Amino acid sequence: MTADTRRDQVAGKAVEAVRGVPGVAFLRPGVPDLLRTRIADRTQRRAPLTGNRTPGVRVGRDEGGWRLDIRLVLRRGHQALAVTRAVQAAVLAALPEEPVVSVRITVTGVV
């Protein structure tokens, strides 16, 4: 199994966990995700894209384990602190077999 495949699996499990948390409206793609989408729409792919392919979740690797950076938008009426704590707990529960070093959650908006 390649590192990119493993990274994609970790990101996919994190996305599923985040989407199940009450108060999360959606994951917010970053600028690189938006640019990658625009370029991919205009050009024919000769080789598969590598790296993080999950908008709103960036996954990196340290010596000790995985680093996850999650960007999300809250639903109005929910407390940011309570939702981010629930997201962190859900992500860690979804990855019991993986060594996770850190989960950083950024709330980018409220809808």
PLY file of the C-alpha trace (Angstrom):
ply
format ascii 1.0
element vertex 111
property float x
property float y
property float z
element edge 110
property int vertex1
property int vertex2
end_header
0.00 0.00 0.00
1.45 3.38 -0.98
1.71 6.38 1.32
-0.79 8.31 -0.82
-3.33 5.49 -0.59
-2.95 5.31 3.19
-3.25 9.10 3.47
-6.41 9.02 1.37
-7.91 6.33 3.60
-7.16 8.34 6.74
-8.67 11.46 5.14
-11.75 9.51 4.02
-12.39 8.12 7.50
-11.97 11.61 8.97
-14.49 13.06 6.49
-17.07 10.40 7.33
-16.61 11.10 11.04
-16.91 14.88 10.62
-20.06 14.66 8.50
-21.79 12.70 11.24
-21.30 15.40 13.90
-24.37 17.58 14.61
-23.68 21.23 13.92
-21.32 20.71 10.98
-22.82 22.25 7.84
-20.03 21.19 5.46
-16.30 20.87 5.04
-14.68 23.97 3.58
-12.20 23.41 0.75
-9.03 25.50 0.84
-7.54 27.51 -2.02
-5.32 24.63 -3.22
-8.37 22.35 -3.35
-10.33 24.90 -5.37
-7.45 25.49 -7.78
-6.85 21.77 -8.20
-10.52 21.31 -9.10
-10.45 24.14 -11.65
-7.28 22.84 -13.31
-8.54 19.25 -13.36
-11.76 20.41 -15.06
-9.82 22.13 -17.85
-7.04 19.66 -18.55
-7.04 16.05 -19.51
-5.41 13.90 -16.84
-2.45 11.89 -18.02
-1.60 10.52 -14.59
-3.66 10.19 -11.44
-3.40 13.03 -8.94
-1.42 12.26 -5.83
-1.60 13.71 -2.36
-4.61 14.97 -0.46
-7.77 14.71 -2.56
-10.30 15.41 0.17
-11.47 19.04 0.25
-11.62 20.42 3.77
-9.23 17.84 5.23
-5.46 17.97 4.91
-3.43 15.04 6.16
0.28 15.04 6.89
2.68 12.62 8.50
5.14 13.22 11.36
7.53 10.79 13.00
4.91 9.91 15.58
1.82 9.67 13.40
-0.75 11.59 11.40
-1.51 15.32 11.54
-5.01 16.30 10.44
-6.12 19.83 9.58
-9.91 20.09 9.23
-11.72 23.20 7.97
-15.47 23.31 8.43
-18.51 25.58 8.46
-20.95 25.46 11.38
-24.72 25.49 11.33
-26.24 28.54 12.99
-27.29 27.96 16.58
-24.44 25.59 17.48
-21.54 26.49 19.75
-18.20 26.38 17.98
-16.34 24.95 20.97
-18.83 22.13 21.51
-18.85 21.21 17.81
-15.05 21.25 17.47
-14.69 19.04 20.55
-17.25 16.63 19.11
-15.44 16.64 15.75
-12.12 15.87 17.41
-13.65 13.01 19.43
-15.37 11.60 16.32
-12.19 11.73 14.23
-10.09 10.05 16.91
-12.77 7.37 17.37
-12.84 6.75 13.59
-9.09 6.14 13.53
-8.44 3.82 16.49
-5.71 1.84 14.73
-3.86 4.92 13.47
-1.35 6.92 15.51
-2.78 10.46 15.40
-0.45 13.19 16.65
-2.78 16.16 16.26
-6.18 17.17 14.97
-6.46 20.89 14.23
-9.98 22.16 13.53
-10.69 25.57 12.04
-14.20 26.99 11.87
-14.32 29.16 8.75
-17.93 30.32 8.87
-21.49 29.92 10.06
-24.55 29.30 7.89
0 1
1 2
2 3
3 4
4 5
5 6
6 7
7 8
8 9
9 10
10 11
11 12
12 13
13 14
14 15
15 16
16 17
17 18
18 19
19 20
20 21
21 22
22 23
23 24
24 25
25 26
26 27
27 28
28 29
29 30
30 31
31 32
32 33
33 34
34 35
35 36
36 37
37 38
38 39
39 40
40 41
41 42
42 43
43 44
44 45
45 46
46 47
47 48
48 49
49 50
50 51
51 52
52 53
53 54
54 55
55 56
56 57
57 58
58 59
59 60
60 61
61 62
62 63
63 64
64 65
65 66
66 67
67 68
68 69
69 70
70 71
71 72
72 73
73 74
74 75
75 76
76 77
77 78
78 79
79 80
80 81
81 82
82 83
83 84
84 85
85 86
86 87
87 88
88 89
89 90
90 91
91 92
92 93
93 94
94 95
95 96
96 97
97 98
98 99
99 100
100 101
101 102
102 103
103 104
104 105
105 106
106 107
107 108
108 109
109 110
